[in-house]
């Protein structure tokens, strides 16, 4: 339905790359691994501790009554892959498998993830985090593993609105600190993309994550909220789960979603980000991510992300 818009959304970021310098000639030396390298620690430990959301279907969700994996290396305060479902969880589990380690999951608040300074409590975020310029100063981003359209949803009984711009000045629910809130504030920047801020002066109603906003919207047309802005797959999943909602018009913007590591970690996480980025590129090439996207969303949201040039961010070697 949105194939043409989705195709047109293919863009290549043009963030100025950081110049890398090296000694020339025969005297050039191979760079030694960083001291306290996080990737080496993970390989020695045998687990990749992944931060994701416990209630964000179809991206990630704890399975009610799931049995913890036997003979796991995960710590008692960590979940095993057998206890999670969803696209993010499956993608992270596959990344860990290709690293040769076990995926273990933790569920910190979104606000803790986006600012870095994780204090070694987890190794990587796999929570559909969008690439934005402000996050580049705190986190290292991998090759994006998929890309989604940001879409407005309203109560199914609503007949007052026909397009997202109709919600200007209205109460709109969003996740606090995420790209959807930045869009409503008119401050969102996605390098290389021109964003049309069609919704003006929205009354922003913040929630820790997206689903509670959709739940509030489902209480009735205009009862708590007039609309909710979230990713298209999240909204469509809510409808599939029985929430009385409907999509309003076309997507308002598209975003690239990537895994991320902490720049401020006591262990150097750059090599981990680079290695995971390589693995994600392999998963694009062999269609693993496309198949996972089809499984959880019924549409291939991965293909557009495969065309992204991650080195344009100037972070990875």
N, C-alpha and C positions, 0 to 999 in steps of 0.2 A: 504493500500500500504506500509505503514511504520510500520505495526503492530509488526513485529519481533524486529525491532530496538527500538520501543517504549517500548516493554515488557522488553527488556534487559536494558533499561534505569532506571528501578526501583532500586533505591539505598536508603540506609538509611544513613543519615548524621552521622558522627562520631565526631562531635565537642565535645570537652571535656565539660561536664556538670558542672555547678557551684554547689558546695556542699552546701546544705541547713542545717543549724544547728538549733537545738531546745533543750529546757530543757527536761530532761527525767523524768520518774516516774509520780506519781500522781500530782505533782505540775505543769505539763505542762499546759500552758494557750493558748486559741485560740487567734490568732493574730487579733488585732483590725483593722478595716478598716483604710486605710491611710487618713491622714488629707487632705482636698481638693481633694477628690477622684473624678476623672473625670467620672467614671461610675455613681456615685450617682448624679452628676450634670446633666448628660444626661437624666437619668430617671426622675429627677425632672422637667427638661425643656420640655421633651416630644419629643425631636428631636435628631437625630444622624446626625451630619454634616460630609458628606463624600466628600473627595477630589478625583476627577477622571478626565479623559481627555474628552473634549467636541468633539473631532474629531478623534477617534481611533476605528473605527468599525472593527470587530463586538464586540469589548470589551465594548466600550462606545461611545455614540454619542448623541448630542443634536438633538431633533426632530424638524425640520423646521416647524414653524407655530403651534407648540403644544400649547394646552390650559393649563395654570397653574391650578393645582389642587385647587378646591374650599375649603374654610375653612381650609387652610393649616396653620401649625404652623411655616413653614419655613420663615426666614427673607426675606425682599424684595430683598436683594442681593444674595439670594440662590435660586437654581432651585428646583422644586418639582420632585418627581419620574415620574410624568406624562410627564415631558419634556425631559426625557432621555430614551434611549434604549440601548441594548447591554448586554453582559454576565456579565461584571463587575457591571454595574448599577443594573441589576436584582438580582445578588447575594447580593449586599449591601442592596438593598431594602428588601430582605427576611431576612437578618440579623437584620435590624432595626425592622421589623415586629415581629420577635421572641424575641426581647428585649422589645417589647411593646411600641415602639416609632415610629415617622415618619422619613423617610429618606429624608434629604435635601442635595443638591449637590452644590459644588463649584469647580472651575476649575483652580487651581494654576499651574504654570509652573512645569515641571518635576524636574528641578534643585532645586526647593524649597522643594519638597517632600523628596528627598533622604537624605538630610542633617539634618533633624529635625529642632528644633527651630521654630516651627510653630506659636508661640505666641497665641495659643488658637483660631486661625482663622478657624480651622476645627478639628474634633475629630479623624478621622481615614482616612487612604488612602486605597482606593479600586481601584487600577489602574494597576493591573497585575505586581506588583513589585516583582522582583526576589530576592530570598534569597542569599545574598553574605556576606562574613565575615566582610567587612568594614562597612556595614550598621548596623551590630549588636551593634555597639557602640553608635548609634544615635536613633535607633528605636527598638520597641518591635514587634516581628512578631507573627502572629497567625498560626494555622494549615494552610498549603497551601490549597487553594480551587481548584486549578488545576495546570497542568504542561504542558508545550508546547515545541515542537521542534524548535530550532533556525535554520532557513533555508535561503539559498541564492536564490535570484531572479535576473533574467536578462531580458533584452528586448526580446520580443517574436521572433524578427527577427535575434537574435544572433545565429551564427553557429560556433563561435570561441571557446567557452567554453563548456566542457562536464561534469565538476565536479568542486566543489568549489575551490579546490587547483589551478585551472587554473587562478583564479583571483589574484594570488600573484603578488604584485607590481602594481595592477590596482586600479582605483578610485572606492571606495565602500562607499555608503551612509549608515549611521547609526544614531540612536538617540544619542545625546551627553550625556555622563555620564551614559549610560545604559550598560547592560551586553554584548551587541553586540559590542560596541566600545571596551570594555575591552578584548573581545575575539580577535579582530583584533590586539590589542596592545600586545597580548600574556600574559596578566596579570590576566585574569579571573580565579577565584578560586571558585569552588562549592564544599564545603566540602563533602568528601566521593565519589567524582566522578573524574575519570581521564579524562582530556580533551586533545584531540589531536588537536594541533594548526596547521592545514593543510594549512592555508593561511598565507603567509609570506610577510612582508614589504608592506602591503596594503597602498594606499594613502587614508587615512580616511577623508571622507567628512561628517562633523557633521551637524545634524538637531535637532531642539528642540524635535521633536517626529518622529515616524517612517513614517507616511503617506507622509509628504513632500519629504522624500528620495525616496519613490516609485513613487511619481509624477514626480520628476526630472528624474528618470530612464525611465519613460514612454515617455519622449520627443524624444527618438530615441536611437538606438543601438550605444552607445559610445558618444552620443551627449553631455551629462552632466556627466553621470556616466556609469561605466561598469557593476556595480552590486549593489544590496542593500541587507543587512543582517537584517532580522527581524524575528518575530515569524511566523511560518507556517500559522496559521489562519489569521493573518493580511495580509500577501501576497496573500493568496487565496481569501480573501474578496476583495482585490484591483482588482484582475483579474475578479472576479464576477461582480464588479462595472464597468468593461469596460476598465481597464488599460491594455495596450498591453504588458503583462509580462508573464513569465513562471518560474516555479521552476527549479533550477539547482541542480541535484543530490540529495543525501540524506542529512538529517539534520546534522549540524556540532556539536551540543551539545543539551542537554535538560536542562530545568530549572524549578524550583518550584516557583510558584507565590502565594504570601500570602498578606493578609491585614496587615496593620502596624499602630502603634500608636507612638506618640512622647515621647521619654525618657526625653526630656528637657522641657516638658510642665510645666507650673506653677501648673497644676493639675496633680496628680499622675495618669498615664494612664495604669499602669500595670494590674490592675483589669479589665479594659476594654478589654485589649488584651486577658487576660485569659478567660473572659466571651465569647467574640466573637469566640475565638478558640474552646470553648465547642460547641457553636452553629454551627460552620462550621463542626465539627465532626458529629453532629447530621444530618446536611444536606448531608454529605457523606453517613451516615448510611441509611437514608430514600430515597436516590437516587435523592434528589432535585437537587444537583449540576450536577449529570450525565444527568438529563433531561434537565437542562438549557444549558449544553454544547452541547447536541444533537440539541437543538433548534437553537442555535446561530452559531454552528460550523459544525453540521452534523456528529460529532464524539465525543466520550466520552474522553475528556481530563482530567476529574476529577478523575477517578479511581486511576490512578498512585499516585496522590497527597494524597489520603486517606491513603496510606500505610506509609507515612512519619511520623517519630517520632519527634514531635515538641519539646518535652522536651530535646532532644539531643542538642538543642541550648543553654540550660542552662539559659534561661530567665524566663520562666513561672513556677509558683509553681505547 
